[in-house]
Every structure is written in C-alpha cells, then in structure tokens.
Amino acid sequence: MIAFILFFALQAAAIPATAPAAAVSAAPTALATAAPNPDDKVICKQEDTTGTRLGAHKVCMTRAQWRVQAVQDRDVVKHAQENIGYAHQ
C-alpha cells in the first residue's frame, strides 16, 4: 500500500503545475487513435490441479500467451504419442 501511494506521489510530482492545457488534452487523443491489439487482451481460466478436488487455481495470460501454451501442449502430447514404447530420449 505504501509503495502504491509513493508511486502516485512521485507521478504527481513529475507533472509540472504550469503544464499547458493543450498538452494535457492532446495526450488522450493520441492514445485513443491507436487501435488496441486483440492479442494483448488478458484471459483468465480456472485450471484444476491433478490429485485434488480443491486445488483449482486461476491462471491469467494474454491471448498470445494462451496460443503459445496450446502449441507447446500439443507438441508435448505429440512427442509422447510418437515415442510410446521407447525409453526416454
């Protein structure tokens, strides 16, 4: 909590008190014109923990991170299926 208050106090101190109104109002329009990247949206999912009924936990990642995770999971399963009956390599 103290770090949170300190952060905003430092931010307020960094803004000059005599800042022109045009400079302050120009910043939001510049941000508004930039299109948000849909891959940056954070998605949270409940994942079960193996071996317990009470061990579900929340995992939050961006859409791009979930996509990478899905590819890695598929690769692990594919590797396991292709190497059935073989010793670990």
Residue, then its C-alpha position, 0 to 999 in steps of 0.5 A: m500500500i505504501a509503495f502504491i501511494l509513493f508511486f502516485a506521489l512521485q507521478a504527481a510530482a513529475i507533472p509540472a503545475t504550469a503544464p499547458a492545457a493543450a498538452v494535457s488534452a492532446a495526450p488522450t487523443a493520441l492514445a485513443t487513435a491507436a487501435p488496441n491489439p486483440d492479442d494483448k487482451v488478458i484471459c483468465k481460466q480456472e485450471d484444476t490441479t491433478g490429485t485434488r478436488l480443491g486445488a483449482h487455481k486461476v491462471c491469467m495470460t494474454r491471448a498470445q500467451w494462451r496460443v503459445q501454451a496450446v502449441q507447446d501442449r500439443d507438441v508435448v502430447k505429440h512427442a509422447q504419442e510418437n515415442i510410446g514404447y521407447a525409453h526416454q530420449 
